[in-house]
Amino acid sequence: MNNTIIALFQTLNIVSLMLETFAIVAVRITVTSIVLGQYFIEGCKVVYNNRQEILEKSNNIRNAVGYQFAYAG
């Protein structure tokens, strides 16, 4: 084989390795974003379903902090 054919095969080998690496990374990013999206949606559902309880607790904390400032002195 002459040098031109060897260079072509080496170039094709490098290009194929780059494409394979890119495909693997693309699949991993896609899968990760799908899983994170599902976690986000589930978190939103939990917050929405418990919103009254969350608001009540945060209001109690706000009142307790405000009480410390209002009567501190």
C-alpha positions in Angstrom: 0.0 0.0 0.0 1.3 3.4 -0.7 1.3 6.4 1.6 -1.8 8.0 0.2 -4.0 5.0 0.9 -2.5 4.6 4.4 -3.2 8.3 5.1 -6.8 7.9 3.9 -7.3 4.9 6.1 -5.8 6.7 9.1 -8.0 9.7 8.5 -11.1 7.5 8.2 -10.2 5.8 11.4 -9.8 9.1 13.2 -13.1 10.4 11.8 -14.9 7.2 12.8 -13.5 7.4 16.4 -14.6 11.0 16.6 -18.1 10.2 15.4 -18.4 7.3 17.8 -17.3 9.5 20.7 -19.7 12.2 19.7 -22.6 9.7 19.5 -21.8 8.3 22.9 -21.7 11.8 24.4 -24.9 12.9 22.7 -26.7 9.8 24.0 -25.5 10.4 27.5 -26.5 14.1 27.4 -29.9 13.1 26.1 -30.5 10.5 28.7 -29.3 12.7 31.5 -31.6 15.6 30.4 -34.6 13.2 30.2 -33.9 11.9 33.7 -33.4 15.4 35.2 -36.6 16.5 33.5 -38.5 13.7 35.0 -37.1 14.5 38.5 -38.1 18.2 38.0 -41.6 17.3 37.0 -42.0 15.0 40.0 -40.6 17.7 42.3 -43.1 20.1 40.9 -45.9 17.7 41.6 -44.8 17.2 45.2 -44.6 20.9 45.7 -48.0 21.5 44.1 -49.7 18.8 46.1 -48.2 20.0 49.4 -48.4 23.8 48.7 -50.8 24.6 51.5 -48.6 22.8 54.1 -45.4 24.5 52.7 -47.1 27.9 52.7 -48.2 27.4 56.3 -44.8 26.4 57.5 -43.1 29.3 55.7 -45.6 31.7 57.1 -45.0 30.5 60.6 -41.2 31.0 60.1 -41.8 34.5 58.7 -44.0 35.4 61.6 -41.4 34.0 64.1 -38.6 36.0 62.5 -40.8 39.1 62.3 -41.7 38.7 66.0 -38.1 38.7 67.0 -37.5 42.0 65.2 -40.7 43.7 66.3 -40.3 43.1 70.0 -36.5 43.2 70.3 -35.8 46.2 72.3 
